[in-house]
Amino acid sequence: MTAARAAIPLPFRAVGLPPASAFWSVAMYVSKSQLLVDNTCNRYLINAPMLDQLKRNLDGSITLLIQHASLAAEKVSNWLPAPNGPMSIEMRAYWPRTEPPSILPVGKGAWRPPALQPA
């Protein structure tokens, strides 16, 4: 996947954050090297401890914005900088919850991560 000029939204419903008891994260990597994306704001992931810093939509949902070019100041809190080329995004959930909605059993759980919505 490549990051185009427009931000690629990754929307999480208000009650749709990863069902992890310990920690979750969304990290960005350069596809070819599988290294973290070097960027000016030194942000390589967005994770559960950052929730209080993220801007919520009016309905309580959170939209992560994936883009190479920097965003307007009011959108930077939700920006995950992408490389100027192919990338991969990894979502991790540590100590996944077992009660629904859960990612368990693996591949059959009720919770699914949101789909990227290329702009």
Phi, psi and omega per residue, in radians:
M1 nan 2.557 3.072
T2 -2.137 2.654 3.128
A3 -1.598 1.972 3.136
A4 -1.338 -3.057 -3.140
R5 -1.102 -0.678 3.129
A6 -1.472 2.620 3.127
A7 -1.153 2.502 3.047
I8 -1.702 1.956 -3.122
P9 -1.331 2.475 3.012
L10 -2.148 1.637 -3.007
P11 -1.535 2.278 3.033
F12 -1.931 2.138 3.074
R13 -1.058 2.788 -3.113
A14 -0.972 -0.616 3.111
V15 -1.876 0.351 -3.042
G16 -1.994 0.380 3.094
L17 -1.232 2.731 -3.115
P18 -0.928 2.271 -3.093
P19 -1.402 1.334 -3.130
A20 -2.076 2.331 3.125
S21 -1.342 -0.499 -3.081
A22 -1.785 -0.922 -2.908
F23 -2.986 2.538 2.974
W24 -2.392 2.733 3.101
S25 -2.657 2.697 2.991
V26 -2.161 2.054 -3.084
A27 -2.085 2.659 -3.092
M28 -1.979 2.362 3.134
Y29 -2.294 2.623 2.978
V30 -1.311 2.194 -3.036
S31 -1.001 -0.854 -3.025
K32 -1.116 -0.798 -3.070
S33 -1.636 -0.353 -3.020
Q34 1.067 0.426 3.048
L35 -1.622 2.760 3.056
L36 -1.084 2.684 -3.081
V37 -1.403 2.054 3.072
D38 -1.194 2.271 -3.112
N39 -2.675 2.837 -3.027
T40 -1.239 -0.415 -3.119
C41 -1.679 0.071 3.116
N42 0.948 0.707 3.090
R43 -1.971 2.147 -3.070
Y44 -2.058 -0.154 3.120
L45 -2.808 2.892 2.943
I46 -2.171 2.330 -3.036
N47 -2.476 3.079 -3.083
A48 -0.944 -0.761 3.141
P49 -1.114 -0.261 -3.127
M50 -1.562 -0.035 -3.044
L51 -0.916 -0.720 -3.122
D52 -1.152 -0.366 -3.120
Q53 -1.597 -0.231 -3.093
L54 -1.456 2.515 3.108
K55 -1.451 2.228 3.122
R56 -1.633 2.636 3.041
N57 -1.334 2.943 -3.107
L58 -0.989 -0.562 -3.130
D59 -1.514 0.101 3.115
G60 1.594 -0.129 3.123
S61 -1.295 2.911 3.116
I62 -2.192 2.306 3.081
T63 -2.026 2.036 3.028
L64 -1.444 2.414 -3.111
L65 -1.933 2.111 -3.089
I66 -1.905 2.055 -3.062
Q67 -2.830 2.631 3.098
H68 -1.323 -0.921 -3.099
A69 -1.257 2.553 3.130
S70 -1.096 2.696 -3.085
L71 -1.817 2.961 3.062
A72 -1.041 2.634 -3.050
A73 -0.894 -0.675 -3.093
E74 -1.280 -0.159 -3.139
K75 -1.929 -0.109 -3.048
V76 -1.075 -0.580 -3.092
S77 -1.056 -0.498 -3.098
N78 -1.808 0.204 -3.061
W79 -1.554 2.239 2.984
L80 -1.954 1.809 -3.073
P81 -1.049 2.336 -3.137
A82 -1.909 2.751 3.072
P83 -1.269 2.900 3.070
N84 -1.565 1.157 -3.090
G85 2.803 -2.863 -3.092
P86 -1.018 2.495 -3.079
M87 -2.492 2.886 2.969
S88 -2.348 2.591 -3.130
I89 -2.098 2.280 -3.139
E90 -2.072 2.261 3.045
M91 -1.932 2.292 3.131
R92 -2.163 2.467 3.059
A93 -2.252 2.021 -3.115
Y94 -1.698 2.339 -3.060
W95 0.964 1.114 -3.112
P96 -1.054 2.483 3.108
R97 -1.162 2.616 3.136
T98 -1.721 -0.377 3.122
E99 -1.416 2.574 -3.135
P100 -1.120 2.563 -0.110
P101 -1.372 2.363 -3.103
S102 -2.334 2.824 3.027
I103 -1.482 -0.096 -3.114
L104 -1.704 2.568 -0.092
P105 -1.176 2.632 -3.059
V106 -0.910 2.223 3.127
G107 1.420 -0.143 -3.100
K108 -2.245 -0.012 -3.111
G109 -1.183 2.847 -3.102
A110 -1.348 -0.471 -3.108
W111 -1.480 2.325 3.074
R112 -2.203 2.454 3.078
P113 -1.164 2.684 3.128
P114 -1.172 2.672 3.099
A115 -1.465 2.518 3.012
L116 -1.149 2.518 -3.133
Q117 -2.144 1.475 -3.118
P118 -0.949 2.363 -3.124
A119 -1.583 nan nan
